[in-house]
């Protein structure tokens, strides 16, 4: 037991240590300078705490499977016995005593098969001497037998023991599916945080540009005031405008710091590592024509196909279905315990005897003076009158099976709904990106017009400031729209079950989602 515990402890330790070591290598290479989305996802899959916990649960489920399999392990037994007994004998003429010396040993094994059949070979040797006969003169009796017990009712096909092993094996597969789903969810969180970091950087840049534009307008107006072309009172409003823009830039810079730390937490990094993260280098994806609401000509039929594909691909659905199968297996095994116990046992063997003073007598008796073979057949029957324990276990198993069925149905409906919402979200956010880009272009043109009119004296400072504020607002809205579109693309891949793949036990980005990491919406 201790050796097994140490083995599993080493296995889990190796997994965790390897994950941290690989994360450290990736971090040193990819988090300094600029930070790409591809490196973020790679670090997250290697370092994410939830993923490490899911890995440990996989190892834990394997341990539970080994525990369940113990019922089918080969067990061996052995014994050696030496005894000397003295008993008094009283006769009318004299008091005496008798002595008996016994020496025996035995070896046996037992194996339960998956069908419920129990096989048990056994060998025994025994020598008994009486009275004053020397130990060397005592005869040795050896027996060898092989018994096979087959359950005909309760326990047939493995019974509840086989059901427990089958359920544990299924649970191990479900735990691996949970690991992939956890990795996908963690990767989605990291991708979402990365695009939030990119959007925060874009908003900070928009605020910086807005402040710089307000400062240039202030300097241009000061030149006009010195040339007596504008009144000095205009400077007060412009200085207030610059101060307001500076405050907004400082707030955006603080939001950028917060976004950086949120990304670091999603990646499994600490505060010191967060401070060393570089700026986001992967640009927002450009909307693909097929993603816009007007460009989608596939309609509900394609949505239904996407839902069906997701139900067949998603790891959490697979895990729920496996657990439903496990609960059904346990319920079947529990129901078998209500049957009466009817066992058929068949035993064959032989006996041998050998005397004399030879040193090999404890062994030679197995092949000298052999008599046999002997055989026996036994049919046993057992019927508990109430069998309350088996009935209670069956009720528990049936309720657990019903709960797993409800959980599976709820999950499938949720996945179907989420897939439809994710597809619609991509179309809506793509359209928003297009409109937000158009708004930035038009507001930039409006700023140029108002500045020209201001220089000509046909517009007021308020008109110019209002136009520039509208442009800044449009750029902020564009950053938000691009963020929503980028996140919507990742969520669509997640809901489809095609964000992270398990390749020979290694978590990687799913090939169908690799295009997401390059900041382009081009599909392969």
C-alpha positions, 0 to 999 in steps of 0.5 A, spaced: 500 500 500 505 504 501 509 503 495 503 504 491 501 510 494 509 512 493 508 510 486 502 515 485 505 520 489 511 520 484 506 520 478 502 526 480 509 529 482 512 528 475 506 531 472 505 537 476 513 538 475 513 537 468 507 542 467 511 547 471 518 546 468 515 547 461 511 553 463 517 556 465 521 555 459 515 558 455 514 564 459 522 565 459 521 565 451 514 568 450 512 573 455 518 578 454 517 583 449 511 583 445 506 577 447 502 573 442 496 569 443 499 563 441 504 563 446 498 565 451 494 559 450 501 555 450 503 557 457 495 556 459 495 549 457 501 548 461 501 552 467 493 553 468 491 551 475 485 548 474 488 544 468 493 541 473 487 539 478 484 536 472 490 532 471 490 530 478 483 527 478 485 523 472 490 520 476 486 519 482 481 516 477 486 511 475 487 509 482 480 508 484 480 503 478 486 499 481 482 499 487 476 496 484 480 491 480 483 488 486 477 484 487 480 480 480 487 480 483 490 473 484 491 472 491 496 467 494 496 464 501 501 459 505 502 456 511 507 452 515 505 448 522 508 444 527 505 442 533 506 437 539 501 434 543 501 430 550 495 427 553 495 423 559 492 416 559 490 412 566 489 405 566 488 400 572 495 399 573 499 405 571 499 412 569 502 414 562 501 419 556 501 419 549 504 424 544 503 426 537 507 430 533 504 434 527 508 437 521 504 440 515 505 446 510 500 448 504 500 453 498 494 456 495 492 461 490 485 464 488 483 468 482 476 471 480 475 471 473 471 477 470 465 472 469 464 471 476 468 464 476 473 463 482 479 458 481 482 456 487 488 451 486 491 448 493 496 443 495 497 441 502 502 436 506 501 433 513 505 428 517 502 426 524 506 421 528 504 418 535 506 415 541 514 413 541 515 413 534 520 418 531 519 423 527 523 421 521 519 414 521 512 418 520 508 417 514 507 424 510 500 425 506 500 430 500 494 432 497 493 437 491 486 440 488 483 444 484 476 447 485 472 451 480 466 455 483 461 458 478 455 463 480 449 461 476 445 467 479 447 472 483 454 474 481 454 471 474 457 475 469 461 479 475 455 481 478 456 488 482 464 487 483 464 487 475 460 493 475 464 497 480 470 495 475 467 497 469 464 503 472 471 505 475 474 504 468 468 508 464 470 514 470 477 514 468 475 515 461 470 521 463 476 524 467 480 524 461 474 528 458 473 532 463 481 534 463 480 536 455 474 540 457 477 544 463 483 545 458 478 548 453 475 552 458 481 555 461 484 556 454 477 560 453 478 564 459 485 566 457 483 568 450 478 572 452 483 576 457 488 576 452 483 580 447 481 584 453 488 586 454 488 588 447 482 592 447 485 596 453 491 597 450 487 600 444 483 604 448 489 607 452 492 609 445 485 612 443 486 616 449 493 618 448 491 620 441 485 624 444 490 628 449 495 629 444 490 632 439 487 636 444 494 639 446 496 640 439 489 644 438 491 648 445 498 650 442 495 652 435 490 656 439 495 660 443 499 661 436 492 664 434 491 668 440 498 671 439 497 673 432 490 677 435 486 672 431 483 669 437 481 671 444 485 669 450 479 666 453 479 661 448 485 658 452 481 656 458 476 652 455 482 648 451 486 647 457 480 644 461 479 640 455 487 637 455 486 636 463 480 632 462 483 628 456 489 627 460 485 624 466 481 619 461 488 617 459 491 616 466 484 612 467 485 608 461 492 606 463 490 603 469 485 599 466 491 596 462 494 594 468 488 591 471 487 587 464 494 585 464 494 582 471 487 579 469 491 575 463 496 573 468 491 570 472 488 566 467 495 564 464 496 561 471 502 566 472 503 570 479 504 578 480 511 579 479 510 575 472 504 579 470 509 585 471 513 582 466 508 581 461 509 584 454 504 588 450 499 584 446 502 583 439 496 579 436 492 584 432 484 583 432 481 579 427 478 582 421 471 580 420 470 575 415 464 576 410 461 569 411 460 571 419 456 578 418 449 577 419 448 579 411 453 574 409 450 568 412 446 564 407 446 557 411 440 558 415 437 554 421 439 547 417 447 549 418 445 551 425 442 544 427 448 541 423 453 545 428 449 543 434 449 536 432 457 536 431 458 539 438 454 534 441 458 529 438 465 533 439 464 536 446 468 533 451 463 535 457 458 531 453 462 525 452 464 525 460 456 526 461 454 520 457 460 516 459 458 517 467 451 515 464 453 509 462 457 507 468 451 509 472 447 504 468 452 499 469 452 500 477 444 499 477 445 493 473 450 490 478 446 492 484 439 489 481 443 482 480 444 482 488 437 481 489 437 474 485 438 468 490 445 465 490 446 459 487 453 456 486 456 450 482 463 448 485 467 442 482 473 440 485 478 435 482 485 432 486 489 426 488 492 424 494 499 421 495 503 418 501 511 417 502 514 414 508 521 413 510 527 417 512 529 421 505 530 428 506 525 429 500 519 426 503 515 433 504 515 433 497 516 426 494 509 425 497 506 429 491 508 424 486 509 417 490 504 412 492 499 417 488 491 415 489 486 418 485 483 422 482 478 424 486 472 429 484 466 432 488 460 436 485 457 441 490 451 445 488 449 451 494 443 455 494 442 461 499 436 466 499 436 472 504 429 473 506 429 480 506 436 482 503 435 489 505 442 491 503 441 489 496 435 493 495 437 499 498 443 499 494 439 498 488 435 504 490 441 508 490 444 506 484 437 507 480 436 514 483 444 515 481 442 513 474 436 517 474 440 523 476 445 522 471 440 522 465 437 528 468 444 532 468 446 529 461 439 531 458 440 538 461 447 539 458 445 537 451 440 542 451 445 547 454 450 546 449 445 546 443 442 553 446 449 555 447 452 553 440 446 557 437 447 563 441 455 563 439 453 563 432 448 568 432 454 572 437 459 572 431 454 574 426 452 580 430 459 582 433 461 582 426 456 587 423 458 591 429 465 591 427 463 593 420 459 599 423 464 601 428 469 602 423 465 606 418 463 610 424 471 612 426 472 613 418 466 618 418 468 621 425 475 622 423 472 626 416 468 630 421 474 632 425 478 634 419 472 638 417 470 642 423 478 644 424 478 647 417 471 651 419 475 653 425 481 656 422 476 659 417 472 662 423 466 658 421 466 654 427 467 654 435 472 651 439 466 647 442 464 644 435 471 642 434 472 639 441 465 636 440 467 633 434 474 630 437 470 627 443 465 623 438 471 621 434 474 618 440 468 615 443 467 612 436 474 609 437 473 606 443 467 603 441 471 600 435 475 597 440 470 594 444 466 591 438 473 588 435 474 585 442 467 582 442 468 579 435 474 576 437 471 573 443 465 571 439 470 567 435 473 563 440 467 562 444 464 559 437 470 554 437 469 552 444 461 551 444 463 547 438 468 543 442 474 544 437 478 549 441 483 544 445 485 537 443 488 531 447 493 529 442 497 522 445 495 525 452 498 532 450 493 538 450 494 542 444 490 547 440 485 544 436 487 544 429 480 547 427 482 553 432 489 554 430 487 560 425 484 563 431 491 564 434 494 568 428 489 574 429 485 573 422 479 570 421 481 566 415 479 559 415 483 553 413 
